[in-house]
Amino acid sequence: MRAALPLALAGLAIPAAAHAQLLSGWSAPAFDDGRPIPDFVDSWLTDVSTGAFEDVTTRTGAQALAADNTRGLVYASTGRSLSTYTVDGGELVQVGASRRIFDASGTGAEPDQITSMGFARGVIYAFADRKLGDEQRGRGIERGFYTIDPSTAVATFVAPSLDGQAFPGIDYNPVDGLMYAITGTSPQTIVSFDLDAFVVTPVAVVPDSIYDGIAFRFDGVAVGDCKVYLTNGLNSRYGDAPIAVFNLETAEFEPSLPSPPRTAENRAYASGATFVPRLGFPAAPGSGCGESCPADLDGDGVLTVFDFLEFQNLFSTGDLAADFDGDGALSLFDFLAFQNEFDAGC
């Protein structure tokens, strides 16, 4: 199916934006016993090609992160609320106020309930844990998987906890259409599951050597370039806890990335992570891994008129996700390149 492509914007040229890869953060407070913590940083970017990192100071308390890389949006949760950020010139800029997450019955999420998020199919997928005390008192939403509407923060229950596990970190891989997660219990295992039947498939057990002799657990997951990155909220004063790297193509762990310093405080908190290729560092060459379908812009797995409409929306707003010819500018040639990808099919 084809749709007419307006050519009025063909002369529009947009400069190339900055790029980065791994966005991660933790839920630590900026105060300790009522006193500000010096040089507090709650989030940072890591260039996965070099291991270099830089601070991001425009977010607070993210123990769960997800990215809509088509629209250039990042979603962050403190565990009970949802915040939305745009990627603007290499910075994160909050859009509107943070909203508390409620389920369809009107029950609100309690602190630390939303432990992990990943963006897929136009919505946020999230895992909600539930403390025993909250469960006994009838507080908080049910334990399990939810979809969260980004515009309303309304959570819809979609599946119970898989195999009784808690999943402190999840992220979506658009190349194979699977959600990847890290289990909360030892031995920690990277698993994948589909978003229809929610069937869990073990991918890899995290070997002891990856922990580098430091007592901690991974609780953040980011997926990009066919690799799974595992992060943690452990303070560096406990030791330089690494960012683990698992290659999905070779099914092997690669050398870990260095852990960014968080703060001078000697504590550990939950960590969130997501892959944001258009924020921060200069773009690294693409890995070309796996099979992908670039024209499937709405992410539903099929090519329809809605993909044309999504392309038009991206182009009209100057979003470089519409730069299909890869020249760093938006022009008529992007319309032609998109139509060629659409005609090629998935």
N, C-alpha and C positions, 0 to 999 in steps of 0.2 A: 504494500500500500504506500502511495506517495501523497505528499501534501505540497501545495504551492509554497515556495520559499520567497519571502519578500526580499527585494534587492536594494531597498532604500538605505540600508545600513552598510552597504558594501564598501564604502569609502572610509568607514570608521577604523582607526588604527589605535591600538592600545599597547603601551609598552609592556614588556615582559615583567611579571611579578617575581618577587623573591621566592625561594623554595626551601623547604626543610623536610625532615622525615619523621622523627619520633618526638611526640609531645607527651610528657609525663609530669606527674605532680603527686602531692601527698596531702593528707587531711590534717596535718599538724596545725595547732593554733599559733598565732604570732606572739602570744603572751605566755609566760611561765610564772605561775603564782602571782598574777597581776602585773608583772613587769614585762615590758617589751623585750623581745629577743633580738639582740644586735644582728644586723645583716641578714634578717630572715628572708628566705626565698621559698615560695611554695610550689613553684613549677619551673620547668626548664625544657629546652629543646636539645636533642642530640642528633648530630649529623651521623647517620649510620655508616657512611662511607669512610669517615675519618675518626669517629669517636669524639670529636670536638663537641662542646656543649655551651649553651648560653642561657642566661636567666630570662624568664618571662614573668613579669610582675603585674600582669593585668588580670589574674585570676586568684581566687581564694578557695582553699579547702576542697580540692577535687579528689575524691577517692574513686570516682568513676568518670571516664571520658569516652566520647564517641565523636566521629567526624563524618559529616556529609561532604565529601570531597568534590562532588559535582557542583554544589552550590557554594562551597567555600565557607561552611558553618562548622563550628565546634560546639558540642554540648558537654556540660560539666555538671556533676552532681556531688553534693556534700554528703549524700546518703539519704536525704529526705526531700531535697529540692532540686530543681532543674534550672540551669542558666544557659543562655545561648550567646555565642560570640561569632562575629564575622572575622574573616581573615582580611585585614586591611593594611596593605603596605608592609607586610611582614609582622604585624602586631595583631593581637586579639582585642577586639572592641566589643564590649557587652551590648546586646540588643535588648532593651526593655529590662524589667525587673526579674529577679529570680522568683520562681513559683514553686510552691509546695506540690509534691506529687500525690495525687489521690487516685484510688481505684474507681471503678464504675459505680460502686455503692456509696461513694463519698468518704470512704475511710482513708485517712492520710498516712503516708509513710512516716515511720519513726526514725530518729537519728541512726545512721549507719546501716539502714536497711538496703538501700540500693548500693550493692557492692561492685557492680561491673556493668558496662554498657558497650554496645556495638551498633553501628548504623547500617541498616539494610532495608531494601524494598520500601524506601520512603519513610520509615519509622525507626525509632530507637528500640532495640531489643535490650532488655535489662534482666539481671538476676537480682532477686530480693531475698535476703536472709532475714531471719526473725529470731531475736533473742528469746531465751526461755522465759524470762520475766515478762516480756511484752506479750508472748503467747498466753501465758497464764492469766494475765490481766485483760486479755482481749484487745490489746493495742496493736496497731500497725496492720499492714497488708499481709496477705498469706505468703508463705515462702514458696518460691518458684520463679518461673520465667514470665515476663510481661513484655508487651509492646507498649511504648509510651509515645503518645502523639506529641511531636515537638511543639506544636502551636498551642496546646492546652495543658500539657503535663498530666493528662489523664492516662492512667495505666490500665491495660486490659490483660487479664490473666490468660496465658496461652499454654502453659505446660507446668507440671509439677517438677520439683527438683529431680534431676536425672540420677538414677542409681543412689539416691539419698545423699548425693554430694553437694557441697557448697562450691561455688565457682567465683572466687575473688577477682578474676580477670577474664574478660571475653573480648573478642574483636572479630569483625567480619572480613572474609577474604573474597573480594569480587571476582577473582580469577576462577575459583572452583565453586563459588556459591555456598560455602560452608562457614559456619561460625566456629572459631577456635577458642579454647578455654584452657585454664590451668586449674587443676583440682586443688582443694584446700587442705586435704589430708595427705599425710606422708605414706608412701613415697609420692611426691607430687608428679602428676602426669599431664602432659599436653594431650588434649582430646579435641575431636571435632564432632559437630553434629549438624544435621540439616535442619532447615527452618520449617519443615512441614510435619515430619514424623518425630523430630527431636530424638533421633536414634544416635547414641553416643558411640564413637569409634576411637579407641586409644591410638595415639599417634607416636608418643615417645615418653618414656619415663626420664625424669630429670636425674642424671647421675650425680653422685655425691661430689665429684670433682668440680662440677659447675658452681657449687656453693663456696668453693675456695676456702674451706675450713671455717667459715663464719656461720653462726647459728641464726638463720633467718628463713623465711619462706617467700617465694615470689607471689605477688598478688596483683600485678598489672600485666595486661597482654595487649600488644599491638601487632598487627599483621600488615606487611607491605613488601613488595618485590619478592613474593614467594618465600618470605621468612617470617618466623614468629619471634617477637622480641618479648622477653620476660623482665619486668621491672619490680621494684619493691619500695616500700616506704621506710626502709631502715636507715637510720642516721649513720653518717660515715664515721662517727666516733666509735661505733661498734665494730668498725672495720670497713674496708672499701668494698661493699657489696656490689657485684658486677651486674650489668645488664646482659642477660643470657640471649644467645642468638641461635635459633634452630632453623636450618635450611630445609624447606619442604620438598625441594627437588632431589636433594641428595640424601634426605632423611638422616642428617647428622648435625650435631652441635658444632658451631664454628667458634673461633676465639671470642670471648666475651668482650663487650664494650665497657669502658670505665664508668664507674658510678659518679654522677655529678655530686658535688657537696651540697647539702641541703641547708644546714644551719648549725650553730654552735650548740644547740640543745641536744641532750643525750637521751633521746627517746625514739620510739618507732611507731609509725602510723600507717594506715592503709594507703595504697598507692593506686593511681589510675594511669592509663596509658592509651594512646591511639596513634595511628599513622596519619600524618598530615603532610603530604608531599609539596604543598604550595605555601608553606610558612617558614620564614626565617632564612636559612642558609641557601647559598646558590644551588641550583638544581644539579644533582648528580646524574650521570647518564642512566637511562632506564635499563633495567635488567633484562627486559624482553622475556620474562619467565612465563611459562604456562600459556594457556589459551584464553583469550579475552574477546569481548564483543564491544568495541568502543562505541558503536552506534546505539547500544541499549542504554540510553541515558536515564530512563526511569527505573532501571534495575529490576524489571520484572521477568527477565529471561527470554523475552520475545520482542521482535521488532514490530512496532505499530505506529499509527499516526501520533500517538502520545510522545514518542521519541522525537518526532519532528517538532512538536510543540515545545518540548523541553529544550531542544537545541535553539529554537527561536528565542525563548526566554533568556537563555544563557547569553546569546549573542547580543540581544537588545540591552542587557544590563552590563555589557562589557566584561563578562566573566571569561577568563582565558580557558575554562573548560571547553569552550566552543572553538578553541584554536586547533582545528583538526589537521591543518597542514603543518603545524609545528614551527611556524616562523616567528612566534612571539607577538603577532598582531592579528587583529580580526579583520577579515576582508571577504570579498566574493569567493576567493579560493577555498575558504573554510566551508562555505555552503557546498561547493562542489566536492570537497574531500569528504564531508559528512555524507552526502548522497551516495558517493562511491562505497563508503563503509556500509551504509544501509543496504545497498544493492547486493553487496557481497554476502550478507546474512551472517548468522552466528553459527 
